[in-house]
Amino acid sequence: MEEGKKILVSGHRGGMLSYENTLTDFQLAIDNGLEEVEFDIWLTKDKVPIILHGSNNTIGFEDPLGEVSKDTMITEITLEQIKRYELPNGDNIPTFEELLDVCAGKIVMNIEIKDPNKEVCQIVLDIIKQRELTREAVNFSSFHHEILTALKEIDDNFDFGYLYRSEEELDPEYYPHHGESVNIAINHVTKEVVDTCHEKGRKVKVYFCKAFPEKDEHYPHLVECGVDHVFSDHPLKLLEYLKTA
């Protein structure tokens, strides 16, 4: 790796050291010395921010009382209903406030806004303001670029990462026009893309997905291309690799 260059490793969906996006997972990320965790936020029907990736925008789990279909949109489920679900590690689905009780002041948080409703912006920013969290503690990302615009209009004192889908084929010159970072899938990572973004003053953050899962052979490529940041499903393994890269 280039002397003085460091790749920041973020635990994707909490790091998956336990079941994803759970308080146990976030605590393990802290205990194992990760610098940052990434997680997904939705609003419940009663407008409470919760931490959940979801399955194609649906809850994806069977309701223990049988009242809510697993195909129900997350935004159509109340917090009371959400709290009925027990996840595979025994945790329940946490609220944003519960996550902050564990993480605030202990680890940097990348908040991916999954909910496309702009209501989420003010609600999340109000909670962050109440906790007196700054850009050193919190940064945002989203595939919904209009959500990032709405966040910036309310408070531009944070870093914003514009996510691009793995199936999007964009000219490298397109990426650097938005936000503080360009967040792209591994299949779009080239030296040309990274250099173009850096020339425009943007960091390059890389994620993996179902179509392009994280593999050991990706690690040398990330180093060679000079990316700044990786959202990793195997953060401890990647950190171990980077020690000798």
C-alpha positions in Angstrom: 0.0 0.0 0.0 1.2 3.5 -0.7 3.1 4.9 2.2 0.9 7.0 4.5 -2.3 5.7 2.8 -4.9 4.0 5.0 -8.1 2.3 3.9 -10.8 2.8 6.5 -12.8 -0.4 7.1 -16.5 -0.1 8.1 -18.6 -2.9 9.4 -21.4 -3.4 6.8 -24.8 -3.7 8.5 -22.8 -3.6 11.8 -20.0 -5.9 10.7 -22.0 -9.2 10.8 -20.0 -10.4 13.8 -23.4 -11.5 15.1 -26.7 -11.2 13.3 -26.6 -8.0 11.1 -27.9 -4.7 12.3 -28.4 -5.8 15.9 -27.2 -4.3 19.2 -25.1 -7.4 19.8 -23.5 -6.9 16.5 -22.7 -3.3 17.1 -21.2 -4.0 20.5 -19.0 -6.7 19.0 -17.8 -4.2 16.4 -16.8 -1.8 19.2 -15.2 -4.6 21.2 -13.1 -5.7 18.2 -11.8 -2.2 17.6 -13.6 -1.3 14.4 -13.5 2.4 13.6 -16.9 2.6 11.9 -20.2 0.7 11.5 -22.7 1.1 8.7 -26.4 0.5 9.2 -29.8 1.0 7.5 -32.6 3.3 8.7 -36.3 3.1 8.0 -39.3 4.8 9.6 -42.0 2.7 11.2 -45.7 3.5 10.5 -45.7 5.6 13.6 -42.5 7.5 12.5 -39.9 5.9 14.7 -36.4 5.3 13.1 -35.4 1.7 13.2 -32.3 -0.2 12.2 -33.1 -2.9 9.5 -32.0 -3.7 6.0 -35.2 -5.4 5.0 -36.0 -7.6 2.0 -36.9 -5.6 -1.0 -38.4 -2.9 1.3 -40.5 -5.4 3.2 -40.0 -6.8 6.7 -38.9 -10.2 5.4 -39.7 -12.1 8.7 -42.7 -14.1 9.9 -44.7 -12.2 12.5 -44.8 -14.5 15.6 -48.5 -13.5 16.1 -49.3 -14.1 12.4 -50.9 -10.6 12.0 -48.3 -9.1 9.6 -47.2 -10.7 6.4 -43.5 -11.0 5.8 -44.2 -9.1 2.5 -45.5 -6.1 4.3 -43.7 -2.8 3.7 -41.5 -1.8 6.7 -43.1 1.6 6.6 -46.5 0.0 7.2 -45.6 -1.7 10.5 -45.7 0.0 13.9 -42.9 0.0 16.4 -45.0 -2.2 18.7 -45.3 -4.8 15.9 -41.6 -4.5 15.0 -40.6 -5.2 18.5 -42.4 -8.6 18.4 -39.8 -10.0 16.0 -37.0 -12.1 17.4 -33.9 -12.2 15.2 -31.8 -15.3 14.7 -29.3 -14.2 17.5 -32.1 -13.6 20.0 -32.1 -9.8 19.7 -35.0 -7.7 18.5 -34.9 -5.0 15.8 -33.4 -1.9 17.4 -34.5 1.7 17.2 -32.0 4.4 16.2 -32.1 5.7 19.7 -31.2 2.3 21.1 -28.3 2.0 18.7 -27.0 5.4 19.8 -27.1 4.2 23.4 -24.6 1.6 22.4 -22.5 3.4 19.7 -22.5 7.1 20.3 -19.0 8.3 21.4 -17.5 4.8 20.9 -17.5 4.2 17.1 -18.2 6.3 14.0 -21.6 5.7 12.4 -22.4 5.6 8.7 -26.1 6.0 8.4 -27.6 4.7 5.2 -31.1 6.1 4.7 -33.1 3.3 3.1 -36.5 5.0 3.6 -37.4 7.1 0.5 -39.8 9.3 2.5 -38.2 12.7 3.2 -39.9 12.8 6.6 -37.0 10.6 7.8 -34.5 13.5 7.3 -35.8 15.8 10.0 -36.6 13.0 12.4 -33.1 11.5 12.2 -31.4 14.9 12.3 -33.4 16.0 15.4 -32.2 12.9 17.2 -28.6 13.5 16.2 -28.9 17.1 17.3 -30.3 16.1 20.7 -27.3 13.8 21.1 -24.9 16.6 20.1 -23.3 14.4 17.5 -21.0 16.0 14.9 -19.6 15.0 11.5 -16.7 13.3 13.2 -19.3 10.9 14.8 -21.8 10.5 12.0 -22.0 10.5 8.2 -24.7 9.7 5.7 -25.2 7.7 2.6 -28.2 6.7 0.4 -29.2 5.4 -3.0 -32.0 8.0 -2.8 -30.0 11.1 -3.8 -33.0 13.3 -3.2 -32.8 12.2 0.5 -29.2 13.4 0.7 -30.2 16.7 -0.8 -33.0 17.1 1.7 -30.6 16.3 4.6 -28.2 18.9 3.3 -30.9 21.5 3.1 -31.7 21.0 6.8 -28.1 20.7 8.0 -25.0 20.6 5.7 -22.5 20.1 8.6 -22.1 16.4 7.8 -20.4 14.3 5.1 -22.7 12.8 2.4 -21.9 9.7 0.4 -23.8 9.2 -2.9 -24.5 5.5 -3.4 -24.6 4.1 -7.0 -26.1 0.7 -7.8 -24.0 -2.2 -9.0 -26.1 -2.4 -12.2 -25.6 1.3 -13.1 -23.0 1.8 -15.8 -21.8 5.4 -15.5 -18.9 7.3 -17.1 -16.1 7.9 -14.5 -16.5 11.6 -15.0 -20.1 11.5 -13.7 -19.3 10.2 -10.2 -17.4 13.2 -8.7 -20.1 15.8 -9.0 -21.9 14.9 -5.8 -21.2 14.9 -2.1 -18.0 14.3 -0.1 -17.7 10.6 -1.3 -18.7 8.4 -4.2 -19.9 5.1 -2.9 -19.7 2.4 -5.6 -20.0 -1.4 -5.9 -16.8 -3.5 -6.2 -17.6 -4.2 -9.9 -17.2 -0.5 -10.8 -13.8 0.0 -9.0 -11.0 0.9 -11.4 -7.9 3.0 -11.0 -9.5 5.4 -13.5 -12.6 5.9 -11.4 -10.7 6.3 -8.2 -8.2 8.8 -9.7 -11.0 10.8 -11.3 -12.8 11.1 -8.0 -9.7 12.0 -6.1 -8.9 14.7 -8.7 -12.3 16.2 -7.9 -11.8 16.1 -4.2 -14.1 13.1 -3.5 -13.3 10.0 -1.5 -14.1 6.6 -2.9 -16.0 4.2 -0.7 -16.7 0.6 -1.9 -19.4 -1.8 -1.0 -20.3 -5.5 -1.9 -23.7 -6.9 -2.7 -25.5 -10.1 -3.5 -24.5 -9.9 -7.2 -20.9 -9.2 -6.3 -20.1 -10.7 -2.8 -16.9 -9.9 -0.9 -14.0 -12.3 -1.8 -10.4 -12.4 -0.7 -9.2 -11.7 -4.3 -10.9 -8.3 -4.1 -8.5 -7.0 -1.4 -5.4 -6.5 -3.6 -7.5 -4.8 -6.2 -8.9 -2.3 -3.6 -5.3 -1.5 -2.5 -4.0 -1.2 -6.0 -6.8 1.2 -7.0 -6.2 3.4 -3.9 -9.8 3.4 -2.5 -10.4 5.3 0.7 -13.0 3.2 2.5 -14.6 -0.2 2.3 -17.9 -1.4 3.7 -17.0 -4.9 4.6 -19.0 -8.0 5.4 -15.8 -9.5 6.8 -14.2 -6.5 8.5 -11.8 -8.4 10.8 -10.5 -10.5 7.9 -10.0 -7.4 5.7 -8.3 -5.5 8.5 -5.9 -8.5 9.0 -5.1 -8.4 5.3 -4.4 -4.7 5.3 -1.8 -5.0 8.1 0.6 -6.5 5.6 -0.6 -4.9 2.3 
